[in-house]
């Protein structure tokens, strides 16, 4: 199995892990694990291109802005608190900012302006970033994976 191939990485790691998270949307370990796997897709693309991983991460985030938040969750989950990040508004994110709560109110992953959602939304892992923005982590992971797989530039080997 060649996890250094972007397509295999997505098909054999990211997609199955996301399916598990979709089946267990309140699982902290699956939420953080999905973010870690999605963020480290940049490493795989960098390996294939002979580039630096942080440069590829910037390229992905330029095309997929939610990648910044996935990256922040991945690093906060690994390091307890985010102390560096290209987006200053995400610095200070801590692993314990991930909580169980109701999913996003709208299909774009957003909540009402006061951070609430519909009362019948299913429970999932939610994170409120230091800038006060609330994020449905399952939605973040699902949308980032979908956008990654739609961009064929990342899969040219």
Secondary structure, DSSP 8 states (H G I E B T S, - for coil): --TTSHHHHIIIIIHHHHHHHHHTTT-HHHHHHHHHHHHTHHHHHHHHHT--HHHHHHHHHHH-THHHHHHHHHHHHHHSB----SSGGGTT-BGGGEEEEE--SSTTS---TTS---TTS-EEEEEE-TTS-EEEHHHHHHHHHHHHHH-GGGG--
